[in-house]
Amino acid sequence: MKVTRISISLALAGALAGGCSKDASSVPPKLQTERVGAVTDLGGQPPSTHLVSPLPNGDWRLPAGDYANTRFSPLKQLSPDNVSNLRVITTVATGSPHGHEGQPLVVNDTMYIVTPYPNNLIAIDLTKGTGAVKFVYQPHPDPRAQGIACCDVVNRGASYADGKIIYNLLDATTVAVDANTGQEVWRTKVGDIDIGETTTAAVLVVKDKALIGNSGGELGVRGWIVALDVKTGKEVWRGYNTGPDKDVLIGPEFHAFYPKDQAPNQGVTTWPSEQWRLGGSTVWGWISYDPELDLVYYGTGNPGVWNPDLRPGDNKWSCSIIARRPDDGHVVWATQLVAHDKHDYDEIMENILVDMDWKGQPKRKLLLHPGRTGFFYVLDRATGEILAADKYVESTNWASGYDLKTGEAHEDPKKQTHTNRVVEDICPSSTGAKDFTPSAFSPLTGLVYVPAHNTCMNYEGMAANYIAGTPYLGADVKMYPGPGGYQGELIAWDPVRGKKVWGLRDAALPVYSGVLATAGNLVFYGTMEGSFRAVDARNGTILYEFHTGSGIVGNPITYMGPDGKQYVAIYSGVGGWMGAVAQPEISADDPYAGLGVVGAMKDIKKYTGPGDTLYVFGL
Amino acid sequence: MTTRTNNLPKWTLALAVVAAAGCMPRGENAGEGRATVVHNQSVDRAVINQPVGPVPGPGDIAPLANPLGNDPTARMEGYHLFNQFNCAGCHGGRGGGGMGPSLRDTGWLYGSTADRIFNSIAQGRGRGMPSWGARIPEKQIWELTAYIQSMRTDDEPEAPR
């Protein structure tokens, strides 16, 4: 096992004082990227930090590399001194020109790629150095699933465990494939596409269980997370996110921090009669695990139906963070971040688990959650208390802030949406101040690197009809770029001080890729027009840039090759909700198309088109 | 196989209810060739006995026009139905696409004539487009067809701005 556990208590003041020697003129003008913020303002010295999960020291076996979703690698061959010498080592075509939202895995000199639908598993022999294919496993999911998935036919990645690659197919099925032979070990149907369920989320394996959530919040499904036995694929437990406590697996161990979240059976009582059965609250993003507290964390999606007037009540447990025991699924705490969602602010984003000094308390157990709402939430992950909720995208206007005593948002009533009323200039749009694309955390800088959007919308509630397996929205939405002349920004956010340290703004398009941070003080990410970038983690200076064949919506990983050299890999293949506008199936002349996203993305066809390529970079 | 006989019951009755779900397919011709429009003109045996080819298909029989004709009320009604039956959720608020393909572009995998659009709605298509023939009355399918065919023309109701 090339895995190491590190506990970092760094005093890196010297290392942090440097940097910022390159100026912005090294950026090609066509990208219209602008660096903003006080670039050296890191407050002297990084916070004392404890990471709870083993880090991916050579391999990359879990979607985020580690359980804690830091997407931080201890590898440091690549550094600000040499990263400008990066070059493309190899490329692999996946054969599916749709959104490549996930990331490959690397296990023992083999790389594993899960393609978008048809969800093939491609194993690459890294000892050959030429992208040589060891095997391709073709699961042949139900083709009808392509028309059920809300936002392109994407897949967010696999986990490696017990000699198997375990991942979801689009048609609500999970498979386990022998990592050496490519033979299918088990195949379990976890949901039903005929009622609108698909499975696009990354699988996280915790101990002997594979954890899987469903997608379909736009089709009136009922959200759940299921645990399958890694050896057999048999279902061990299933926790719903709506409905009675016995279905949600809320029992004696449950204690919500806030009184608003404490009453029994709120998965039923906070909905109109039976609406919880169509109540969304799905789990299509990322799952985290804290081995020390033995808790699994995830966020839930929007409530169904979109139009809030059709579901009076708080609509639990939509837009919530939930902590469960991995062994039996029982809920230990739940905190709803947004009651009665009015804007489709799914909170399925990554939860980064890290212990840091917090306002005089040493090594507080934190959960960092950059929300779709535009607020960066810091929670106590032992209790669910919201310790901070600060705006990280300036245009955010649906709420002015949070009452941390009650856990409730101070919402602007003028930005609340209703039937037959066009509410204008809501920021962020439904796609959020960021979406599913995961941030990275570096214990060297103490910063979270957030791929953010600046997009707003007009929203009109409408009548809605539930027809199984079709969209259940009741909303006419038109999005457009937010104020300030930029639509994307990589934000370096100080979670302790609750402020931005620096940002890299892209004028034309949102930042829709994941982020990787390394012990070499580098941050890697991609732009939606296709540029792969290496950035100085301390100050945001772009140190390396390569224009790939298509927009990047996937997540970079880094690994140690069989030759003992560090490599970085990333998918290039535009797609997903916002990125699918680059694909020919969507017309740019209907701003209401793609659930309203086309209005904000109509220019993307000028910048990029479909792609399907894995790029590997090295020195 | 294209049905070319008028012996079948009227197509709306003949449609099987497939428990499909989702949206208009994006690509291949799964489902193509099962057209069920029955042409009102009588078919003589000479036509039937003609060899098929070189390109398989309906041959020289003129496509069936929309029986509602060029009716602005039908188009407006179709616009409302497009939302009510959740077409908009898949194909975009004004048909520009999303989960299902755009209806505003020039690519028509299953044909762009009124009868072909009618059949795509009524029968469903293989990549997730449900079959609506048993759920939507015939007249309303023609109204949806009228709206879809008006997209990007001066006749389009509630055209996107």
Interface residues (C-beta under 8 A of the other chain):
Chain A: P143 R144 A145 Q146 G147 I148 A149 C150 C151 I193 D194 I195 G196 E218 M462 A463 N465 I467 A468 G469 T470 P471 Y472 L473 D476 V477 K478 A580 P584 E585 I586 S587 A588 D589 D590 P591 Y592 A593 G594 L595 G596 V597 V598
Chain B: A19 A20 A21 G22 C23 M24 P25 R26 A30 N83 Q84 F85 N86 A88 G89 C90 H91 G92 G93 R94 G95 G96 G97 G98 M99 G100 P101 S102 R104 D105 G107 G126 R127 G128 M129 P130 R135 R152 P160 R161
